[in-house]
Amino acid sequence: MIRYDHVSVPSSTARAQDPRMDFTPSPRSVEYVDRVRRFVAEHVQPVEARYWSEVRAANPDGNWRAWTIHPLVEELKAKARKEGLWNLFMPDPQLGAGLSTLEYAPVAEETGKSFLAPEVFNCSAPDTGNMEVLWRYGSDEQKQRWLRPLLDGEIRSVFCMTEPDVASSDATNMQATAILDGDEVVLNGKKWWSSGIGDPRAKIAIFMARTPDAGADRHHQHSMVLVPLDTPGVEVKRMLPVYGAYDAPHGHGEVHFTNVRVPRANVIAGLGMGFEIAQGRLGPGRIHHCMRCIGAAERALELMITRGASRTAFGKPLINLGGNRERVAEARIAIDQARLLTLYAAWKLDQVGALGAMTEISAIKVVAPNVLQKVVDDAIQIHGGAGMSDDTPLTGFFAQARSLRLADGPDEVHKGVIARIELMKRGVSR
């Protein structure tokens, strides 16, 4: 148990319900981790290699219009739901497992060891973030029309924020617009890296855009709007490969919105609320991403040790050559440090909300993907040529790590947030 009973809580966390840090997993968290681990071992791991091989063969290149869903994933989802392993990320016990962020964190780590597991449990991005947005900010009509089928796994969703023509590391650069016109909102703009846009089950997108208002400050000039993907004016231009792979049948695409008209009722929480919603969406989501990174790093370390102990070169096991033992030790230290920092961020988010945990959330967003990238790189090295093939999950883990150092804000932006808060604590202004 890790507990600190005498913690000095800064004024920014004055709303904390309990100033003690206790990362001891709750009995419910332990139960869910055990159940998820057993399910993955019994149902996912035995078929995952075949699943991805068949998916790649059936969904070639960037021809997303021909992509199909492998029936195995729907079979696994049905089994998981039957066993009560469904919507584990959702804090509302009426809609999911009812776990806190801290309780869900080790569950997310367990799912991160597999590329297939998050979807099997209906806990994969961007759906989790979009569902939380609708749960926290959506109207009753929006929840009924879109949240319910997402919770039931009947459809999938897309989040459209990043743009190709501006530096999207600064969200205030956004050029896409959402302009009120009577009872409708007119949307125009280009988005890319819109995750999930290639999935045949994707039916709805959350589109973030500027809603210019001369009377509002720059953080209240953006809105989030629900856009059915079959709305006239929505056009998927292309899929974007990550290191040559298109991530079929999920996909990351470039989408253009040209005079797209949707009812004003499709605006989430009101015009100008985009940044506030984004903070609520990205806080828990970043912790989910980071814990999945830690799970992936654990899997990479396991593969590295297994490979190093089973192969011989120059009369010795690979694990005893070239400083590989030191790399194993460094990986263990780094993974455990990242896990503890992420658990702290999860605890703090539960206590004071995303705004009160900005330093910790930004810190893990830098640390966890970098740890994963380093551990995977070492694992690839010890695997030799096999490490660069699809025979292991290592190339996928590496792409995941490198992508996450940009997704939801690049490393540099998060470091800037941390530095700004530290300077403010000491009376240093911008």
C-alpha positions in Angstrom: 0.0 0.0 0.0 1.2 3.5 -0.8 -0.2 6.1 1.5 0.8 9.6 2.5 -1.2 10.8 5.5 0.4 14.2 5.8 0.3 15.8 2.3 0.5 19.6 1.9 -2.3 20.3 -0.6 -1.8 23.5 -2.7 -4.6 26.0 -2.8 -5.5 24.9 -6.3 -6.7 21.6 -4.8 -8.8 23.1 -2.1 -11.8 21.1 -3.3 -10.1 17.8 -2.5 -12.4 15.5 -0.5 -9.5 13.6 1.1 -5.9 14.9 1.2 -4.5 11.4 1.7 -3.0 9.7 -1.3 -3.9 6.1 -1.3 -3.3 4.1 -4.4 -4.3 0.7 -2.9 -6.6 -0.9 -5.5 -10.1 -1.3 -4.3 -11.6 -4.8 -4.1 -13.8 -4.0 -7.1 -10.8 -2.8 -9.1 -8.9 -5.9 -8.2 -11.9 -8.0 -9.2 -12.2 -6.4 -12.6 -8.5 -6.6 -13.3 -8.6 -10.4 -12.6 -11.7 -10.9 -14.7 -10.3 -8.9 -17.6 -6.9 -10.8 -17.4 -8.7 -14.1 -17.4 -10.9 -13.1 -20.3 -8.0 -11.9 -22.4 -6.0 -15.1 -21.7 -8.9 -17.4 -22.5 -10.6 -15.7 -25.4 -8.4 -12.9 -26.9 -4.8 -14.1 -26.8 -5.5 -17.4 -28.5 -7.0 -15.8 -31.6 -5.4 -12.3 -31.7 -2.6 -13.1 -34.1 -5.0 -14.8 -36.5 -7.4 -12.0 -36.2 -5.0 -9.3 -37.2 -3.5 -11.4 -40.0 -7.0 -11.9 -41.5 -7.9 -8.2 -41.0 -4.8 -7.1 -42.9 -5.5 -9.5 -45.7 -9.2 -8.4 -46.0 -8.6 -4.7 -45.7 -5.6 -3.8 -48.0 -4.0 -0.3 -48.2 -6.0 2.9 -48.0 -9.2 1.7 -49.8 -11.3 2.3 -46.8 -14.6 2.1 -48.7 -14.0 -1.6 -49.0 -13.0 -2.2 -45.4 -15.0 -4.8 -43.5 -15.4 -5.8 -39.8 -14.1 -9.2 -38.9 -17.0 -11.2 -37.3 -14.7 -12.4 -34.5 -14.5 -9.0 -32.9 -18.3 -8.9 -32.6 -18.4 -12.4 -31.2 -15.8 -11.5 -28.5 -17.7 -8.3 -27.7 -20.9 -10.3 -27.1 -19.0 -12.7 -24.8 -17.5 -9.8 -22.9 -20.8 -8.1 -22.4 -22.4 -11.3 -21.3 -19.8 -11.6 -18.6 -20.3 -8.0 -17.4 -17.0 -6.8 -18.8 -18.5 -3.9 -20.7 -18.1 -0.1 -20.6 -15.5 -0.5 -17.8 -14.4 3.1 -18.2 -17.8 4.6 -17.4 -18.0 6.1 -13.9 -21.8 5.9 -13.9 -22.8 2.5 -12.5 -26.1 2.6 -14.4 -24.2 2.8 -17.7 -21.0 0.9 -17.0 -18.8 -0.5 -14.2 -19.1 2.6 -12.0 -15.3 2.7 -11.3 -13.5 5.9 -10.4 -10.6 7.0 -12.6 -8.1 5.5 -10.1 -10.1 2.2 -9.9 -10.2 1.9 -13.7 -6.5 2.8 -14.2 -5.2 -0.8 -13.6 -8.0 -2.2 -15.7 -6.9 0.0 -18.6 -3.3 -1.1 -18.1 -4.4 -4.7 -18.5 -6.3 -4.0 -21.7 -3.2 -2.1 -23.1 -1.3 -5.4 -23.4 -3.5 -6.2 -26.4 -4.5 -4.2 -29.4 -7.9 -6.0 -29.6 -8.9 -6.0 -26.0 -10.0 -2.4 -25.6 -12.6 -2.7 -28.3 -13.7 -6.1 -27.0 -14.7 -4.4 -23.7 -16.2 -1.3 -25.5 -13.4 0.7 -24.0 -11.5 2.0 -27.0 -10.8 5.5 -28.2 -12.2 7.7 -29.5 -15.5 6.2 -28.4 -14.7 6.3 -24.7 -14.0 10.1 -24.8 -17.0 10.8 -27.0 -19.3 8.8 -24.7 -18.0 10.7 -21.7 -18.7 14.0 -23.5 -22.3 12.9 -24.1 -22.7 11.6 -20.6 -21.3 14.7 -19.0 -22.5 17.4 -21.3 -25.1 16.0 -23.7 -28.8 16.8 -23.8 -31.4 14.0 -23.1 -32.1 13.9 -26.9 -28.4 13.6 -27.7 -27.9 10.8 -25.1 -30.9 8.9 -26.4 -29.9 9.1 -30.1 -26.1 8.7 -29.8 -24.9 7.8 -26.4 -27.2 4.8 -26.0 -26.1 3.0 -29.2 -22.5 3.8 -28.4 -22.8 2.2 -25.0 -24.5 -0.8 -26.5 -21.6 -1.2 -29.0 -24.0 -0.9 -32.0 -22.2 2.0 -33.6 -18.8 3.7 -33.4 -17.8 7.4 -33.4 -15.2 9.9 -34.6 -13.6 13.0 -33.0 -12.7 15.7 -35.5 -10.4 18.4 -34.0 -6.9 18.4 -35.6 -6.5 20.4 -38.8 -4.0 20.1 -41.7 -3.5 23.7 -42.5 -2.5 25.1 -39.1 -0.3 24.3 -36.1 -2.9 22.3 -34.2 -0.7 22.2 -31.1 -2.4 25.5 -30.4 -6.1 24.8 -30.6 -6.9 28.5 -30.8 -5.5 28.3 -34.4 -8.5 26.3 -35.5 -9.9 27.5 -38.8 -13.0 25.3 -39.0 -16.2 27.2 -38.2 -19.6 26.5 -36.7 -21.9 29.4 -37.5 -25.4 29.7 -36.2 -28.0 30.3 -39.0 -31.5 30.3 -37.6 -32.3 26.9 -36.2 -29.3 25.3 -37.9 -25.5 25.4 -37.5 -23.4 25.6 -40.6 -20.1 23.8 -40.5 -17.1 24.4 -42.7 -13.5 23.2 -42.4 -10.9 20.5 -43.0 -10.0 18.0 -40.3 -7.4 15.2 -40.3 -6.2 12.4 -38.1 -9.9 11.8 -37.4 -9.6 8.4 -35.7 -12.1 5.8 -36.6 -13.4 7.5 -39.7 -12.7 4.4 -41.8 -14.8 2.1 -39.6 -18.0 1.0 -41.4 -19.8 1.1 -38.1 -18.9 4.8 -37.6 -22.1 6.9 -37.7 -21.4 10.1 -35.7 -18.6 12.6 -35.4 -17.9 15.3 -32.8 -16.7 18.3 -34.8 -14.9 21.1 -32.9 -14.8 24.5 -34.6 -14.7 28.2 -34.0 -17.9 30.1 -33.3 -16.6 33.6 -33.7 -18.1 36.0 -31.1 -16.5 39.4 -30.7 -17.8 39.6 -27.1 -16.2 36.4 -25.9 -12.7 35.6 -24.8 -10.6 33.3 -26.9 -11.4 30.3 -24.9 -15.1 30.7 -25.4 -15.2 31.0 -29.2 -15.2 27.3 -29.9 -18.1 24.7 -30.0 -18.5 21.0 -30.3 -21.2 19.8 -32.7 -22.6 16.3 -33.3 -22.5 15.5 -37.1 -24.0 12.3 -38.5 -21.5 11.1 -41.1 -24.1 10.7 -43.8 -24.9 14.5 -43.6 -24.5 16.2 -47.0 -21.2 18.0 -47.2 -19.2 15.5 -45.1 -16.5 14.0 -47.4 -13.8 11.6 -46.3 -10.9 12.5 -48.6 -8.4 9.8 -47.7 -7.0 7.6 -45.0 -3.6 8.5 -43.4 -1.1 5.7 -42.8 1.0 5.6 -39.6 4.5 4.3 -40.6 2.9 2.8 -43.7 0.0 1.0 -41.9 -3.6 2.2 -42.3 -4.9 0.7 -39.0 -7.8 -0.9 -40.9 -10.7 -1.2 -40.4 -10.5 1.7 -37.9 -8.4 4.2 -39.8 -7.3 7.8 -39.3 -8.6 10.1 -42.1 -8.8 13.5 -43.6 -12.4 14.8 -43.6 -13.7 17.9 -45.3 -16.9 19.7 -44.1 -18.5 21.9 -46.8 -21.6 23.9 -45.8 -22.7 21.0 -43.6 -26.0 21.9 -41.9 -27.2 20.3 -38.7 -29.9 21.3 -36.2 -28.9 23.7 -33.5 -29.9 20.9 -31.1 -26.7 19.0 -32.2 -24.5 21.6 -30.4 -23.2 20.0 -27.2 -23.8 22.1 -24.1 -24.2 25.3 -26.0 -22.2 27.5 -28.4 -18.8 28.6 -27.1 -18.4 25.6 -24.7 -15.9 23.7 -26.8 -12.8 24.3 -24.6 -14.5 23.5 -21.4 -15.8 20.2 -22.9 -12.4 19.4 -24.2 -10.9 19.7 -20.7 -13.5 17.4 -19.4 -13.0 14.9 -22.2 -9.2 14.8 -22.4 -8.5 14.5 -18.6 -9.8 10.9 -18.1 -8.9 10.0 -21.7 -5.2 10.9 -21.2 -5.1 8.7 -18.1 -6.7 5.8 -20.1 -4.1 6.3 -22.9 -1.2 6.4 -20.4 -2.3 3.3 -18.5 -2.7 1.4 -21.8 0.9 2.6 -22.6 2.1 1.1 -19.4 0.4 -2.2 -20.1 2.0 -2.2 -23.6 5.4 -1.5 -22.0 4.9 -4.4 -19.6 4.1 -6.7 -22.6 7.2 -5.4 -24.5 9.4 -6.1 -21.5 8.0 -9.6 -21.2 8.7 -10.2 -24.9 12.2 -8.8 -24.6 13.1 -11.1 -21.6 11.6 -14.1 -23.3 13.5 -13.5 -26.5 16.7 -12.7 -24.7 16.6 -15.9 -22.6 15.7 -18.2 -25.5 18.2 -17.1 -28.1 22.0 -17.7 -28.0 24.7 -15.7 -29.8 28.5 -15.9 -29.3 28.0 -18.8 -26.8 25.7 -16.8 -24.5 22.0 -16.1 -24.1 21.2 -12.7 -25.7 20.0 -11.4 -22.4 23.6 -11.6 -21.1 25.1 -9.7 -24.0 25.6 -6.0 -24.8 24.2 -4.5 -21.6 20.8 -6.2 -22.1 20.4 -6.9 -18.4 20.9 -3.2 -17.6 18.2 -2.4 -20.2 15.8 -4.8 -18.4 16.5 -3.1 -15.1 16.1 0.4 -16.6 12.8 -0.7 -18.2 11.5 -2.0 -14.9 12.4 1.3 -13.1 10.9 3.5 -15.8 7.6 1.5 -16.1 7.1 1.5 -12.3 7.8 5.2 -12.1 5.4 6.0 -14.9 2.7 3.8 -13.3 3.0 5.6 -9.9 2.9 9.0 -11.6 -0.2 8.0 -13.6 -2.0 6.6 -10.5 -1.3 9.8 -8.7 -2.8 11.8 -11.6 -5.8 9.5 -11.6 -6.2 10.0 -7.8 -5.9 13.7 -8.1 -8.3 13.9 -11.0 -10.9 12.0 -8.9 -10.3 14.4 -6.0 -10.3 17.8 -7.7 -11.2 17.4 -11.3 -9.2 17.9 -14.5 -8.3 21.6 -13.9 -6.9 20.9 -10.5 -4.8 18.0 -11.9 -3.4 19.8 -15.0 0.3 19.4 -13.9 -0.1 15.7 -13.2 -2.1 14.9 -16.3 0.4 16.8 -18.5 3.3 15.0 -16.8 2.0 11.5 -17.5 1.1 12.5 -21.1 4.8 13.2 -21.6 6.2 10.3 -19.5 4.1 7.3 -20.4 4.5 7.3 -24.2 8.2 8.1 -23.9 8.7 5.1 -21.5 6.8 2.9 -23.9 8.8 4.1 -26.9 12.1 3.4 -25.1 11.1 0.0 -23.8 9.8 -1.1 -27.2 12.9 0.2 -29.0 15.0 -2.0 -26.7 12.7 -5.0 -27.3 12.9 -4.5 -31.0 16.7 -4.4 -30.8 16.9 -7.7 -29.0 14.4 -9.3 -31.4 16.6 -8.4 -34.4 14.7 -8.6 -37.8 11.7 -10.2 -36.1 11.2 -7.0 -34.1 10.5 -5.0 -37.3 8.0 -7.5 -38.7 4.3 -8.2 -37.9 5.3 -11.4 -36.1 5.3 -9.6 -32.8 3.2 -6.6 -31.6 6.3 -4.5 -31.2 6.0 -2.4 -34.3 2.4 -1.6 -33.4 3.4 -0.6 -29.9 6.2 1.6 -31.3 3.7 3.4 -33.6 1.3 3.8 -30.7 4.0 5.4 -28.5 5.3 7.7 -31.2 1.8 8.8 -32.2 0.7 9.5 -28.6 3.6 11.9 -28.2 1.6 14.1 -30.6 -2.0 13.1 -30.0 -4.0 15.0 -27.4 -1.2 17.6 -27.4 2.5 17.2 -28.2 5.2 16.8 -25.5 6.3 20.4 -25.8 2.8 21.8 -25.1 2.4 19.6 -22.0 5.9 20.6 -20.7 4.8 24.2 -21.3 1.7 23.7 -19.1 3.8 22.2 -16.3 6.3 25.0 -16.5 3.7 27.7 -16.5 2.0 26.3 -13.4 5.3 25.9 -11.6 6.2 29.5 -12.3 2.8 30.8 -11.2 3.2 29.1 -7.9 6.3 31.2 -7.3 4.7 34.5 -8.5 6.4 34.5 -12.0 4.0 35.6 -14.7 4.0 34.8 -18.4 
